[in-house]
Amino acid sequence: MRTFMRSLATSAQGMATQQKFLDIIAENISNAETTRTPEGGAYKRQVAVASRDPRTGEIGVQVVQDGHEGRMVHDPAHPDADPNGNVFYPNVDLNTEMVDLMLARRLHEANLSAFQTAKQMLRRALDI
C-alpha cells in the first residue's frame, strides 16, 4: 500500500512542479510586448528551474530572470521610446515559449496518467 501511496505523491509532486512551469510560461507570453514595468524598463523573461533538495529529496522550483537582452525597435511615436526613438522590448520569444509550453503540458499529462494508473491499482488492491 505504501508503494502506491508513494507513487501518488510522486505524480502529484510532478504535476505541481509542471504547473509552476506552466504559470511562468503563461506570464512570459502575456508580457511579450510589455515595454514598461513598475521596476522600470521592459519586462524580463522568467525561467523556472527545478532542483532537488539533497537533504529532503523534495523538488523545488526557483524562478530566475533570463539575462539575454530584448530586441530594440525604432519607433519614435511609441510612448516608451528613448530620445533616439528606440523602444526596448522584452527578451521573450513566442516560439520558444510555445515549445516550452508544449513540453510542460506533456510532462503534466504524463504525471497525471501515472497518478490515475496508481489510483486504479490502489482501488483494485482495496477490492481484494
C-alpha positions as CSV (number, residue, x, y, z in Angstrom):
1,M,0.0,0.0,0.0
2,R,2.8,2.4,0.8
3,T,4.3,1.9,-2.6
4,F,1.0,3.0,-4.2
5,M,0.7,6.0,-1.9
6,R,4.3,7.0,-2.7
7,S,3.6,6.8,-6.4
8,L,0.5,9.0,-6.0
9,A,2.6,11.5,-4.0
10,T,5.4,11.5,-6.6
11,S,3.0,12.0,-9.5
12,A,1.2,14.8,-7.6
13,Q,4.6,16.5,-6.9
14,G,5.4,16.2,-10.6
15,M,2.1,17.8,-11.6
16,A,2.6,20.6,-9.1
17,T,6.1,21.3,-10.4
18,Q,4.9,21.4,-14.0
19,Q,2.1,23.7,-13.0
20,K,4.7,26.2,-11.8
21,F,6.5,25.9,-15.1
22,L,3.2,26.5,-16.9
23,D,2.4,29.6,-14.8
24,I,5.8,31.1,-15.6
25,I,5.5,30.4,-19.3
26,A,2.0,32.0,-19.3
27,E,3.4,35.1,-17.6
28,N,6.1,35.4,-20.2
29,I,3.6,35.1,-23.0
30,S,1.3,37.6,-21.5
31,N,4.1,40.1,-21.1
32,A,5.8,39.5,-24.5
33,E,5.0,43.1,-25.6
34,T,5.3,44.9,-22.2
35,T,7.7,47.8,-22.6
36,R,7.2,49.4,-19.2
37,T,7.2,47.6,-15.8
38,P,6.9,49.0,-12.3
39,E,10.6,48.3,-11.8
40,G,11.4,50.3,-15.0
41,G,12.2,49.2,-18.5
42,A,10.9,46.3,-20.5
43,Y,9.7,43.0,-19.0
44,K,12.4,40.5,-18.4
45,R,11.7,36.8,-19.3
46,Q,11.4,34.5,-16.3
47,V,12.8,31.0,-16.4
48,A,11.7,28.2,-14.0
49,V,14.5,25.9,-12.8
50,A,13.7,22.7,-10.9
51,S,16.1,21.3,-8.4
52,R,16.1,18.6,-5.8
53,D,16.9,19.4,-2.2
54,P,19.8,17.0,-1.2
55,R,18.6,16.7,2.4
56,T,14.9,16.1,1.9
57,G,14.7,15.0,-1.7
58,E,11.9,17.5,-2.3
59,I,11.8,19.1,-5.7
60,G,11.7,22.9,-5.6
61,V,11.2,25.4,-8.4
62,Q,13.2,28.6,-8.5
63,V,12.4,31.5,-10.8
64,V,15.3,33.3,-12.3
65,Q,15.5,36.1,-14.9
66,D,16.8,35.4,-18.3
67,G,19.9,37.6,-18.8
68,H,19.6,38.0,-22.6
69,E,18.8,41.4,-24.0
70,G,15.5,42.1,-25.6
71,R,15.0,43.5,-29.1
72,M,15.3,47.1,-29.9
73,V,12.8,48.7,-32.4
74,H,13.0,52.2,-33.9
75,D,9.6,53.7,-33.2
76,P,9.7,57.4,-32.3
77,A,5.9,57.6,-31.9
78,H,5.9,54.9,-29.1
79,P,5.4,56.4,-25.6
80,D,8.3,54.4,-24.2
81,A,10.8,55.4,-26.9
82,D,14.1,56.8,-25.7
83,P,15.4,60.2,-27.0
84,N,16.8,58.4,-30.1
85,G,13.3,56.9,-30.9
86,N,14.2,53.4,-29.9
87,V,11.9,51.1,-27.9
88,F,13.3,48.2,-25.9
89,Y,11.0,45.2,-26.0
90,P,11.1,42.1,-23.7
91,N,13.5,39.3,-24.4
92,V,10.5,36.9,-24.8
93,D,10.5,34.8,-28.0
94,L,7.0,33.4,-28.5
95,N,8.3,30.4,-30.5
96,T,10.5,29.3,-27.5
97,E,7.7,29.9,-25.1
98,M,5.3,27.7,-27.2
99,V,7.8,24.9,-27.3
100,D,8.3,25.1,-23.6
101,L,4.6,25.2,-23.1
102,M,4.0,22.1,-25.1
103,L,6.8,20.3,-23.2
104,A,5.5,21.3,-19.8
105,R,2.0,20.3,-20.8
106,R,3.1,16.9,-22.0
107,L,5.0,16.3,-18.8
108,H,2.0,17.3,-16.7
109,E,-0.1,14.9,-18.7
110,A,2.4,12.1,-18.2
111,N,2.3,12.7,-14.4
112,L,-1.5,12.7,-14.5
113,S,-1.6,9.4,-16.4
114,A,0.8,7.9,-13.8
115,F,-1.3,9.2,-11.0
116,Q,-4.5,7.8,-12.5
117,T,-2.9,4.4,-13.0
118,A,-1.6,4.2,-9.5
119,K,-5.0,5.2,-8.2
120,Q,-6.7,2.4,-10.2
121,M,-4.2,-0.1,-8.9
122,L,-4.8,1.1,-5.3
123,R,-8.5,0.7,-5.8
124,R,-8.1,-2.8,-7.1
125,A,-5.8,-3.7,-4.2
126,L,-8.5,-2.5,-1.8
127,D,-11.1,-4.6,-3.5
128,I,-9.2,-7.8,-2.8
